[in-house]
Amino acid sequence: MKKTLFVMAALAATAGMGVFGTWVSAQNVTPASAPTKPTMKIGIINLNMVLKEFKKANVMGESLIKQAQEKETQVKAKEEALQKKGIEAQKILDQAQRDAEVRRLQQEQLALQNEVIDSKKAFAKMQSDMAVDVYSNLNQVIDSIARTQGLELVLTYPDITDPKERGKSVDAFRVLANQSAMVAWKHPGLDITESVIATLNHYFPPPPGVVPAAGTSTGNPK
């Protein structure tokens, strides 16, 4: 499972027409009108697969991870440099000069600690913004597809992302350990996962020229 899935694991789809619904209407896409009586027409979405194949989310997640790794490397280099300076400071023969240098290095160490704290706050904010952005895109697409297909209920479920895992230990642990509602059986026609993935990648693509490291869906929205 991609690292991005861990970042986005708490996302859940909810309905809301909003601005995207207005845009859909402007494209002459008329959602099916609500029936007078429930028909129990339900759609289900493998949320793990959506997050794995949503290219924009992958690009954003990979970019955030890369920035965090680069920052960690920078901090580690500064810490090592401070350690070397501390060793050299102890070699200063003049007591007053040695004490002054030690105090200066302590101030540098404090500044580095504050830099790490600020960096963690900044990354937390970027992670939060990314989650909200992907969540918004997902909601808009689910709402549009649900209305267009005349669905009355859409459920998300955290299923496997590779058919080879079906029936294996990873699949068994996923089902047995998961505390949320799970889909035990489904009619193939209920699953709108591929439609959601294709529509997300069509209307919310990653920046031009940027290719995610993983994710293979390239289809057009159905």
SULRA-V7977 format. One record per residue. N is the residue number from 1. RES is the residue in one letter. SS is DSSP state (helix for helix, strand for strand, loop for the rest). PHI is phi in degrees with one decimal (* if undefined). Layout:
BEGIN
n | res | ss | phi
N | RES | SS | PHI
N | RES | SS | PHI
END
This chain:
BEGIN
n | res | ss | phi
1 | M | loop | *
2 | K | loop | -66.1
3 | K | helix | -60.9
4 | T | helix | -61.3
5 | L | helix | -62.3
6 | F | helix | -65.6
7 | V | helix | -64.4
8 | M | helix | -104.4
9 | A | loop | -61.2
10 | A | loop | -85.1
11 | L | loop | -67.7
12 | A | loop | -141.4
13 | A | loop | -84.2
14 | T | loop | -134.3
15 | A | loop | -88.2
16 | G | loop | 173.4
17 | M | loop | -67.6
18 | G | helix | 53.1
19 | V | helix | -64.0
20 | F | helix | -63.8
21 | G | helix | -62.4
22 | T | helix | -62.8
23 | W | helix | -65.1
24 | V | helix | -60.3
25 | S | helix | -61.3
26 | A | helix | -66.5
27 | Q | loop | -89.6
28 | N | loop | 62.9
29 | V | loop | -99.6
30 | T | loop | -98.0
31 | P | loop | -62.5
32 | A | loop | -64.2
33 | S | loop | -71.9
34 | A | loop | -69.5
35 | P | loop | -70.6
36 | T | loop | -71.0
37 | K | loop | -123.9
38 | P | loop | -58.4
39 | T | loop | -105.9
40 | M | loop | 58.5
41 | K | loop | -84.2
42 | I | strand | -118.9
43 | G | strand | -116.7
44 | I | strand | -126.5
45 | I | strand | -133.5
46 | N | strand | -78.0
47 | L | helix | -63.7
48 | N | helix | -60.8
49 | M | helix | -68.0
50 | V | helix | -59.5
51 | L | helix | -68.4
52 | K | helix | -71.0
53 | E | helix | -98.6
54 | F | loop | -76.5
55 | K | helix | -60.6
56 | K | helix | -60.5
57 | A | helix | -62.7
58 | N | helix | -64.2
59 | V | helix | -61.8
60 | M | helix | -63.4
61 | G | helix | -64.6
62 | E | helix | -66.0
63 | S | helix | -64.9
64 | L | helix | -65.4
65 | I | helix | -62.7
66 | K | helix | -62.4
67 | Q | helix | -62.8
68 | A | helix | -64.7
69 | Q | helix | -66.5
70 | E | helix | -64.3
71 | K | helix | -65.6
72 | E | helix | -62.4
73 | T | helix | -65.1
74 | Q | helix | -62.8
75 | V | helix | -64.1
76 | K | helix | -61.4
77 | A | helix | -64.1
78 | K | helix | -66.2
79 | E | helix | -64.0
80 | E | helix | -64.7
81 | A | helix | -65.1
82 | L | helix | -65.1
83 | Q | helix | -63.2
84 | K | helix | -64.1
85 | K | helix | -64.6
86 | G | helix | -65.1
87 | I | helix | -65.1
88 | E | helix | -66.3
89 | A | helix | -63.4
90 | Q | loop | -69.1
91 | K | loop | -88.2
92 | I | loop | -68.1
93 | L | loop | -74.0
94 | D | loop | -70.0
95 | Q | helix | -59.8
96 | A | helix | -64.9
97 | Q | helix | -64.9
98 | R | helix | -63.7
99 | D | helix | -63.7
100 | A | helix | -64.8
101 | E | helix | -66.9
102 | V | helix | -63.6
103 | R | helix | -63.9
104 | R | helix | -63.5
105 | L | helix | -67.6
106 | Q | helix | -63.7
107 | Q | helix | -66.6
108 | E | helix | -64.4
109 | Q | helix | -64.6
110 | L | helix | -64.3
111 | A | helix | -64.1
112 | L | helix | -66.9
113 | Q | helix | -61.7
114 | N | helix | -65.1
115 | E | helix | -63.9
116 | V | helix | -65.0
117 | I | helix | -61.9
118 | D | helix | -63.3
119 | S | helix | -65.0
120 | K | helix | -62.6
121 | K | helix | -63.8
122 | A | helix | -64.9
123 | F | helix | -67.9
124 | A | helix | -62.9
125 | K | helix | -67.1
126 | M | helix | -64.7
127 | Q | helix | -64.5
128 | S | helix | -64.5
129 | D | helix | -62.7
130 | M | helix | -64.2
131 | A | helix | -61.9
132 | V | helix | -64.2
133 | D | helix | -64.1
134 | V | helix | -64.8
135 | Y | helix | -60.0
136 | S | helix | -64.5
137 | N | helix | -59.2
138 | L | helix | -63.8
139 | N | helix | -59.8
140 | Q | helix | -63.3
141 | V | helix | -68.9
142 | I | helix | -61.9
143 | D | helix | -60.8
144 | S | helix | -64.4
145 | I | helix | -65.9
146 | A | helix | -61.4
147 | R | helix | -69.6
148 | T | helix | -65.6
149 | Q | loop | -88.7
150 | G | loop | 69.0
151 | L | loop | -76.9
152 | E | loop | -107.5
153 | L | strand | -153.2
154 | V | strand | -124.7
155 | L | strand | -112.3
156 | T | strand | -107.4
157 | Y | strand | -145.0
158 | P | loop | -88.5
159 | D | loop | -94.2
160 | I | loop | -65.1
161 | T | loop | -113.1
162 | D | loop | -135.7
163 | P | helix | -54.1
164 | K | helix | -65.5
165 | E | helix | -82.4
166 | R | loop | -59.8
167 | G | loop | 81.9
168 | K | loop | -86.9
169 | S | helix | -60.2
170 | V | helix | -61.6
171 | D | helix | -71.2
172 | A | helix | -62.7
173 | F | helix | -63.7
174 | R | helix | -61.1
175 | V | helix | -71.5
176 | L | helix | -72.2
177 | A | helix | -92.7
178 | N | loop | -72.7
179 | Q | loop | -94.9
180 | S | loop | -90.0
181 | A | loop | -63.6
182 | M | loop | -121.2
183 | V | loop | -88.5
184 | A | loop | -82.0
185 | W | loop | -154.5
186 | K | loop | -148.8
187 | H | loop | -77.9
188 | P | helix | -53.3
189 | G | helix | -70.4
190 | L | helix | -80.1
191 | D | strand | -76.9
192 | I | loop | -109.6
193 | T | helix | -55.3
194 | E | helix | -63.3
195 | S | helix | -64.3
196 | V | helix | -64.8
197 | I | helix | -61.6
198 | A | helix | -63.1
199 | T | helix | -69.9
200 | L | helix | -58.7
201 | N | helix | -69.3
202 | H | helix | -78.3
203 | Y | helix | -92.6
204 | F | loop | -130.5
205 | P | loop | -77.9
206 | P | loop | -70.2
207 | P | loop | -55.9
208 | P | loop | -54.6
209 | G | loop | 85.0
210 | V | loop | -98.0
211 | V | loop | -115.1
212 | P | loop | -63.6
213 | A | loop | -68.5
214 | A | loop | -144.8
215 | G | loop | 100.1
216 | T | loop | -122.7
217 | S | loop | -68.8
218 | T | loop | -131.8
219 | G | loop | -69.6
220 | N | loop | -89.7
221 | P | loop | -60.6
222 | K | loop | -82.9
END
